[in-house]
Amino acid sequence: MTKAPAKKTLTIEQIGSPIRRPYDQRETLIGLGLNKMHRRKVVADNPASAGMINKVSHLVRIVEENGVPLDAKKR
């Protein structure tokens, strides 16, 4: 049997506060599963989540891609 390809994931961390931000940016953070500073969430790497991350890119950072820390990729 063939194995199904592993789903691509991203681990994101909230680094900015939604205080004094537009309502839609607050709702986007909630849609990503983030609501408090320094919380991390694993999300699927698809166009929908990529668009949401792009919308609030100043409030979040990508920590890992497919379980590999971004710092390890640069080395």
TAGIBEL-V545852 format. One record per residue. N is the residue number from 1. RES is the residue in one small letter. OMEGA is omega in degrees with one decimal (999 if undefined). NEAR is the number of other C-alpha atoms within 10 Angstrom. Layout:
[[N/RES/OMEGA/NEAR] [N/RES/OMEGA/NEAR]]
This chain:
[[1/m/176.7/3] [2/t/178.4/4] [3/k/174.6/5] [4/a/179.4/6] [5/p/178.7/6] [6/a/179.3/7] [7/k/178.7/9] [8/k/-179.2/12] [9/t/174.5/16] [10/l/171.7/21] [11/t/-178.6/19] [12/i/179.4/22] [13/e/177.0/20] [14/q/-179.2/24] [15/i/-179.5/16] [16/g/-178.8/15] [17/s/176.2/16] [18/p/178.8/18] [19/i/-179.0/8] [20/r/175.1/7] [21/r/177.4/9] [22/p/-177.6/9] [23/y/-177.0/10] [24/d/176.9/11] [25/q/175.2/15] [26/r/-179.5/18] [27/e/177.7/14] [28/t/176.2/18] [29/l/178.9/21] [30/i/177.5/12] [31/g/177.0/12] [32/l/179.8/16] [33/g/179.8/16] [34/l/176.8/19] [35/n/178.8/17] [36/k/-177.6/15] [37/m/174.3/14] [38/h/172.8/15] [39/r/179.3/13] [40/r/-179.8/19] [41/k/175.4/15] [42/v/179.9/18] [43/v/177.7/16] [44/a/178.2/15] [45/d/178.9/15] [46/n/-177.2/12] [47/p/-179.1/9] [48/a/-179.3/10] [49/s/177.1/16] [50/a/176.9/14] [51/g/178.1/12] [52/m/178.1/15] [53/i/178.9/19] [54/n/-178.9/12] [55/k/-178.6/15] [56/v/-176.3/18] [57/s/178.3/15] [58/h/-179.5/12] [59/l/-178.0/18] [60/v/171.6/22] [61/r/178.0/17] [62/i/-176.2/17] [63/v/-176.8/17] [64/e/170.5/18] [65/e/-178.7/18] [66/n/177.8/15] [67/g/179.8/12] [68/v/178.7/13] [69/p/-178.6/14] [70/l/178.2/13] [71/d/-179.2/9] [72/a/179.5/8] [73/k/-175.8/9] [74/k/-176.7/6] [75/r/999/5]]
